Each structure stands twice: as C-alpha cells, then as structure tokens.
Amino acid sequence: MAKRPISDFKHKTAKALRANTTAAEDILWRHLRRLELTGSHFRRQVPIGPYVADFACLKQRLIIEVDGSQHGSDEGLHRDEVRTRWLNSEGYRVMRFWNNDVMNKTEAVMEAIHDATAVTPPRLPMAGDPPPQGEGGK
C-alpha cells in the first residue's frame, strides 16, 4: 500500500486531540505505553488517511478507538462503520471500546488488546513430523 501524505491540518488536529484527551483515553494510554510489543509500540492520535485514530500500533496495523456516548447514535454508528470499513480496506484491524469499559473494566480491555497483539509462537515439532530441510536435515 502506497503511503499517503498527511496534511498539515491532520497533523494539527492530531496534536490538538493529544492535548485534550478524555479521562478514558488517559487511562488507556498509561496502560498502552507499558504494553510490551516486540519491535513495535502504540502511538496516540495518529493521522491515517482521512482519519485520526485514537491509538495505533502501525507495525501490527491495529487501531484502538475509545468511544463516548456520541458514537451510540444512529449517525455515530454509521460514521464509525464507514470509518472502520475504510481502515479495514487499508489493512488495519480496528478495536472499539466504550469509555465506560476503559474506565471500569480496564483489565478486560487490556486483556483483549494483549490478545490482539500477541504474536503466535512458532509451532514446535511433533512426533511424526517430517525432518526439517536444509542444514543437517537433508
């Protein structure tokens, strides 16, 4: 996917959003900053195409959105659906959490995020597997 230039407007918008985070975003950011990811990390208020993602791990192409009550209206749900479809079409996975869940069920939210970012370990050889090819396994 070709990298698209981000407008100055989007950069300024992201900067303003970082300066005016919600309480739920603050709580989640404190936890995401400490999340151990091999070779990657989360950033907050990240311009991606026409949108600014609340949190993004670009290497894993994972976006986390923290939604308030305005997202529960028909209009908000439709806007979020359009946004998620566009982000998915660009290869991103999107996870959404309600402010209330971030504030009151932080452990469960972090567990879901950890599960989404966990790299599946390579499968160990099992009895009956063919011998490995290459050095020493000709």
C-alpha positions in Angstrom: 0.0 0.0 0.0 1.4 3.4 -1.0 2.0 5.8 1.8 -0.3 8.8 1.5 0.9 12.2 2.6 -0.7 13.6 5.7 -2.0 17.2 5.5 -0.8 19.9 7.9 -4.5 20.1 9.0 -4.5 16.4 10.1 -1.2 16.9 12.0 -2.6 19.9 13.8 -5.8 18.1 14.5 -3.9 15.1 16.0 -1.8 17.5 18.1 -4.9 19.2 19.4 -6.5 15.9 20.2 -3.4 14.8 22.1 -3.6 17.9 24.2 -7.3 17.4 25.0 -7.7 13.7 25.8 -10.6 12.2 27.7 -10.2 10.5 31.0 -10.7 7.1 29.4 -8.1 7.9 26.8 -5.6 8.9 29.5 -6.2 5.7 31.4 -5.8 3.5 28.3 -2.7 5.4 27.2 -1.0 4.8 30.6 -1.5 1.1 30.0 -0.7 1.0 26.3 2.6 2.8 26.9 3.7 -0.1 29.1 2.5 -2.8 26.8 5.5 -4.9 25.7 5.4 -5.4 21.9 8.3 -6.9 20.1 9.7 -4.2 17.8 6.6 -2.0 17.9 4.6 0.3 20.1 1.4 2.2 20.3 1.1 5.9 19.3 -1.8 8.2 20.2 -3.9 10.4 17.9 -2.4 9.1 14.7 -3.4 10.6 11.3 -4.3 7.7 9.0 -5.7 8.8 5.7 -8.8 11.0 6.2 -9.0 10.0 9.9 -7.2 10.4 13.2 -7.0 7.1 15.2 -7.2 7.3 19.0 -4.4 4.8 19.3 -2.4 2.9 16.6 0.3 0.2 16.5 1.4 0.8 12.9 3.6 -2.3 12.7 0.8 -4.6 13.7 -1.7 -2.4 11.8 -4.0 -2.3 14.8 -6.1 0.7 15.7 -7.9 1.1 19.0 -10.8 3.6 19.3 -12.3 4.7 22.6 -15.9 5.8 22.1 -18.1 8.0 24.1 -21.9 8.3 24.0 -22.0 10.2 20.7 -20.9 7.0 19.0 -24.1 5.3 20.2 -26.5 7.3 18.0 -27.6 6.1 14.6 -25.4 8.8 12.9 -22.4 8.0 15.1 -22.7 4.2 14.4 -23.0 4.8 10.7 -19.9 7.2 10.7 -17.9 4.6 12.7 -19.0 1.8 10.3 -17.8 3.8 7.3 -14.5 4.7 9.1 -13.9 1.1 10.1 -14.6 -0.2 6.6 -12.1 2.3 5.1 -9.4 1.4 7.7 -10.0 -2.3 7.1 -9.6 -1.8 3.3 -6.2 -0.2 4.1 -5.2 -3.3 6.0 -5.9 -2.2 9.6 -7.8 -4.1 12.3 -10.0 -1.8 14.4 -10.9 -2.5 18.0 -13.5 -0.3 19.7 -14.1 0.1 23.4 -16.7 2.3 25.3 -15.3 4.9 27.6 -17.2 3.2 30.5 -15.4 -0.1 29.8 -12.0 1.5 29.7 -12.7 3.3 33.0 -14.4 0.4 34.8 -13.1 -2.8 33.1 -9.6 -1.8 32.3 -8.1 -5.2 32.9 -10.6 -6.8 30.5 -9.9 -4.2 27.9 -6.1 -4.6 28.2 -6.5 -8.4 28.0 -8.4 -8.1 24.8 -5.8 -5.7 23.4 -3.0 -8.0 24.5 -4.7 -11.0 22.8 -5.0 -9.0 19.6 -1.3 -8.0 19.7 0.1 -11.4 20.8 2.3 -13.0 18.2 1.6 -16.6 17.8 4.7 -18.6 18.7 6.1 -20.9 16.1 4.8 -24.5 16.4 7.2 -26.9 18.0 8.0 -30.1 16.0 5.7 -33.0 16.9 6.4 -36.7 16.7 5.7 -37.9 13.1 6.6 -34.5 11.5 8.9 -34.8 8.6 12.6 -33.9 9.3 13.5 -30.3 8.7 15.0 -29.5 5.3 18.3 -27.6 5.0 21.4 -27.8 7.1 21.8 -31.2 8.7 18.3 -32.3 7.6 19.0 -33.3 4.0 
